[in-house]
């Protein structure tokens, strides 16, 4: 049996992982349907889009909805699932925005920037609600980074990802 103090860490990491995967699965299942970019194609003064074409409303909705559906199955309120999904995608948008400002192309690898904000934002924002310590927050981020590193090559082999990272 998993200790009670470890459960919120595993639950949160599972929801963040699902939020990360849901847009990829939605793109695979829905193709071009509902692929409107969140930034609507605008270009900032630096000549770059805020987020890029791969950050879509479909992905945001897919991540949030998937977490709403999973949360009750793992013992969490659906509202918490919604918050985790939306916050994980907000962290992903922060990472994309930062990558564009650093001159990195969409899809270009930036290991820590590609996964840390996506896990860190929901863990920090929901820390008190989930009774997480700062060490727990760190564990959630490390667990998510490890899962992404292990799962991404598998998703690439299954043709769900376009790159092996």
C-alpha positions as CSV (number, residue, x, y, z in Angstrom):
1,X,0.0,0.0,0.0
2,X,1.3,3.4,-0.9
3,X,1.8,5.7,2.1
4,X,-0.8,8.5,2.4
5,X,1.8,11.2,2.2
6,X,3.1,9.8,-1.2
7,X,-0.4,9.6,-2.8
8,X,-0.8,13.3,-3.6
9,X,2.6,13.3,-5.3
10,X,1.7,10.3,-7.5
11,X,-1.8,11.6,-8.2
12,X,-0.5,15.1,-9.2
13,X,2.3,13.6,-11.3
14,X,-0.2,11.3,-13.0
15,X,-2.6,14.2,-13.9
16,X,0.3,16.3,-15.2
17,X,1.5,13.5,-17.3
18,X,-2.0,13.0,-18.7
19,X,-2.3,16.7,-19.4
20,X,1.0,16.5,-21.3
21,X,-0.1,13.5,-23.4
22,X,-3.7,14.5,-24.1
23,X,-2.9,17.2,-26.7
24,X,-0.7,14.7,-28.6
25,X,-3.5,12.1,-28.6
26,X,-6.1,14.6,-29.5
27,X,-4.0,15.7,-32.5
28,X,-3.6,12.1,-33.6
29,X,-7.4,11.4,-33.2
30,X,-8.8,14.6,-34.5
31,X,-6.3,15.6,-37.2
32,X,-6.9,19.2,-38.3
33,X,-10.2,19.5,-36.4
34,X,-10.2,22.4,-33.9
35,X,-6.5,23.2,-34.3
36,X,-6.9,26.9,-33.8
37,X,-3.6,28.2,-32.3
38,X,-4.0,29.9,-28.9
39,X,-1.9,32.9,-30.1
40,X,-4.1,33.2,-33.3
41,X,-1.0,33.6,-35.4
42,X,0.0,37.1,-34.1
43,X,3.7,38.1,-34.3
44,X,5.4,40.1,-31.6
45,X,8.0,42.8,-32.0
46,X,10.8,40.2,-31.9
47,X,9.3,38.6,-35.1
48,X,8.2,35.5,-33.3
49,X,4.8,34.3,-32.4
50,X,4.1,34.1,-28.6
51,X,3.6,30.4,-28.5
52,X,3.6,28.9,-32.0
53,X,1.2,26.9,-34.1
54,X,1.4,23.7,-32.1
55,X,-0.2,25.3,-29.0
56,X,-3.9,25.0,-29.8
57,X,-7.2,25.4,-28.1
58,X,-7.8,21.8,-28.9
59,X,-4.8,20.8,-26.8
60,X,-5.8,23.0,-23.9
61,X,-9.3,21.6,-23.9
62,X,-8.1,18.0,-24.3
63,X,-5.6,18.3,-21.4
64,X,-8.2,19.9,-19.1
65,X,-11.0,17.4,-20.0
66,X,-8.7,14.4,-19.7
67,X,-7.7,15.5,-16.2
68,X,-11.3,16.2,-15.3
69,X,-12.2,12.6,-16.2
70,X,-9.2,11.0,-14.6
71,X,-9.2,12.9,-11.3
72,X,-12.2,11.1,-9.7
73,X,-10.8,7.7,-10.8
74,X,-7.7,8.4,-8.7
75,X,-9.5,9.8,-5.7
76,X,-9.4,13.6,-6.5
77,X,-12.2,16.0,-7.2
78,X,-12.9,16.8,-10.8
79,X,-12.4,20.5,-10.1
80,X,-8.9,19.7,-9.0
81,X,-8.4,17.8,-12.2
82,X,-9.5,20.8,-14.2
83,X,-7.1,23.0,-12.3
84,X,-4.2,20.6,-12.8
85,X,-4.9,20.3,-16.5
86,X,-5.2,24.0,-17.1
87,X,-2.2,24.9,-15.0
88,X,0.0,22.3,-16.7
89,X,-0.9,23.7,-20.1
90,X,-0.3,27.2,-18.7
91,X,3.2,26.0,-17.7
92,X,3.6,24.6,-21.2
93,X,2.7,28.0,-22.7
94,X,5.2,29.7,-20.4
95,X,7.9,27.3,-21.7
96,X,6.9,27.9,-25.3
97,X,6.9,31.6,-24.9
98,X,10.3,31.4,-23.2
99,X,11.7,29.2,-26.0
100,X,10.5,31.7,-28.7
101,X,12.2,34.5,-26.8
102,X,15.4,32.5,-26.7
103,X,15.2,32.0,-30.4
104,X,14.4,28.3,-30.3
105,X,12.1,26.9,-32.9
106,X,8.9,25.0,-32.0
107,X,9.9,21.4,-31.5
108,X,13.5,22.3,-30.8
109,X,14.7,20.5,-27.7
110,X,15.3,22.4,-24.5
111,X,15.3,19.6,-21.9
112,X,14.5,21.5,-18.6
113,X,12.4,24.1,-20.2
114,X,10.3,21.5,-22.1
115,X,9.0,19.9,-18.9
116,X,9.8,21.7,-15.7
117,X,7.3,24.6,-16.0
118,X,4.5,22.2,-17.0
119,X,4.9,20.3,-13.7
120,X,6.1,23.2,-11.5
121,X,3.2,25.6,-12.1
122,X,0.4,23.2,-10.9
123,X,2.5,21.9,-8.1
124,X,3.3,25.3,-6.7
125,X,-0.2,26.8,-7.2
126,X,-1.9,23.8,-5.7
127,X,0.7,23.1,-3.0
128,X,-1.4,24.2,0.0
129,X,-4.6,22.7,-1.3
130,X,-2.8,19.3,-1.7
131,X,-0.9,19.7,1.5
132,X,2.4,19.4,-0.4
133,X,5.8,20.4,1.1
134,X,8.4,22.1,-1.0
135,X,10.2,18.8,-1.2
136,X,7.0,17.2,-2.5
137,X,6.8,19.9,-5.2
138,X,10.4,19.0,-6.2
139,X,9.5,15.3,-6.2
140,X,6.5,15.9,-8.5
141,X,8.7,17.8,-11.0
142,X,11.4,15.2,-10.9
143,X,8.9,12.4,-11.3
144,X,7.2,14.1,-14.3
145,X,10.6,14.8,-16.0
146,X,11.6,11.2,-15.6
147,X,8.2,9.9,-16.9
148,X,8.5,12.3,-19.9
149,X,12.0,11.2,-20.7
150,X,11.0,7.5,-20.6
151,X,7.7,7.8,-22.3
152,X,8.6,10.1,-25.2
153,X,10.7,7.6,-27.1
154,X,7.9,5.1,-26.8
155,X,5.3,7.6,-28.0
156,X,7.6,8.3,-31.0
157,X,7.8,4.6,-31.8
158,X,4.0,4.4,-31.6
159,X,3.9,7.4,-34.0
160,X,2.0,9.5,-31.5
161,X,4.9,12.0,-31.3
162,X,6.7,13.5,-34.2
163,X,10.0,13.6,-32.3
164,X,11.6,11.1,-29.9
165,X,11.7,13.6,-27.0
